[in-house]
Amino acid sequence: MKQHMKTDDTIQPDCFGDIGIVFPMGEDGFRESPEACMACAHKTECLRTAIARPAGLAVREEKLRRAYESRSISFFKRWSEKKMIAKRRKKTSP
């Protein structure tokens, strides 16, 4: 596993913050962290970073879709959240 330096001199693996590696979609349709990530010292910061990046918005959309399908949230709550996600996506796109 390759590693690179962070600005505060801590070494992070190259996979740091990559949503496709640290929080991939499982066979059951849910995202889960691989076993290798569970043993990593950077797992919490890494996952937070991955979710905060633009690709992490897809995770929020998936969670929102599941909540709406299970009727845990209302139509208006779903609409409001989708609108917020769209604004964030627009803000982060070049």
Secondary structure as a PSIPRED ss2 file (coil, helix, strand):
# PSIPRED VFORMAT (PSIPRED V4.0)

   1 M C   1.000  0.000  0.000
   2 K C   1.000  0.000  0.000
   3 Q E   0.000  0.000  1.000
   4 H E   0.000  0.000  1.000
   5 M E   0.000  0.000  1.000
   6 K C   1.000  0.000  0.000
   7 T C   1.000  0.000  0.000
   8 D C   1.000  0.000  0.000
   9 D C   1.000  0.000  0.000
  10 T C   1.000  0.000  0.000
  11 I E   0.000  0.000  1.000
  12 Q E   0.000  0.000  1.000
  13 P E   0.000  0.000  1.000
  14 D C   1.000  0.000  0.000
  15 C C   1.000  0.000  0.000
  16 F C   1.000  0.000  0.000
  17 G C   1.000  0.000  0.000
  18 D C   1.000  0.000  0.000
  19 I H   0.000  1.000  0.000
  20 G H   0.000  1.000  0.000
  21 I H   0.000  1.000  0.000
  22 V H   0.000  1.000  0.000
  23 F C   1.000  0.000  0.000
  24 P C   1.000  0.000  0.000
  25 M E   0.000  0.000  1.000
  26 G C   1.000  0.000  0.000
  27 E C   1.000  0.000  0.000
  28 D C   1.000  0.000  0.000
  29 G C   1.000  0.000  0.000
  30 F C   1.000  0.000  0.000
  31 R E   0.000  0.000  1.000
  32 E C   1.000  0.000  0.000
  33 S C   1.000  0.000  0.000
  34 P C   1.000  0.000  0.000
  35 E H   0.000  1.000  0.000
  36 A H   0.000  1.000  0.000
  37 C H   0.000  1.000  0.000
  38 M H   0.000  1.000  0.000
  39 A C   1.000  0.000  0.000
  40 C C   1.000  0.000  0.000
  41 A C   1.000  0.000  0.000
  42 H C   1.000  0.000  0.000
  43 K H   0.000  1.000  0.000
  44 T H   0.000  1.000  0.000
  45 E H   0.000  1.000  0.000
  46 C H   0.000  1.000  0.000
  47 L H   0.000  1.000  0.000
  48 R H   0.000  1.000  0.000
  49 T H   0.000  1.000  0.000
  50 A H   0.000  1.000  0.000
  51 I H   0.000  1.000  0.000
  52 A H   0.000  1.000  0.000
  53 R C   1.000  0.000  0.000
  54 P H   0.000  1.000  0.000
  55 A H   0.000  1.000  0.000
  56 G H   0.000  1.000  0.000
  57 L H   0.000  1.000  0.000
  58 A H   0.000  1.000  0.000
  59 V H   0.000  1.000  0.000
  60 R H   0.000  1.000  0.000
  61 E H   0.000  1.000  0.000
  62 E H   0.000  1.000  0.000
  63 K H   0.000  1.000  0.000
  64 L H   0.000  1.000  0.000
  65 R H   0.000  1.000  0.000
  66 R H   0.000  1.000  0.000
  67 A H   0.000  1.000  0.000
  68 Y H   0.000  1.000  0.000
  69 E H   0.000  1.000  0.000
  70 S C   1.000  0.000  0.000
  71 R C   1.000  0.000  0.000
  72 S C   1.000  0.000  0.000
  73 I C   1.000  0.000  0.000
  74 S C   1.000  0.000  0.000
  75 F H   0.000  1.000  0.000
  76 F H   0.000  1.000  0.000
  77 K H   0.000  1.000  0.000
  78 R H   0.000  1.000  0.000
  79 W H   0.000  1.000  0.000
  80 S H   0.000  1.000  0.000
  81 E H   0.000  1.000  0.000
  82 K H   0.000  1.000  0.000
  83 K H   0.000  1.000  0.000
  84 M H   0.000  1.000  0.000
  85 I H   0.000  1.000  0.000
  86 A H   0.000  1.000  0.000
  87 K H   0.000  1.000  0.000
  88 R H   0.000  1.000  0.000
  89 R H   0.000  1.000  0.000
  90 K H   0.000  1.000  0.000
  91 K H   0.000  1.000  0.000
  92 T H   0.000  1.000  0.000
  93 S C   1.000  0.000  0.000
  94 P C   1.000  0.000  0.000
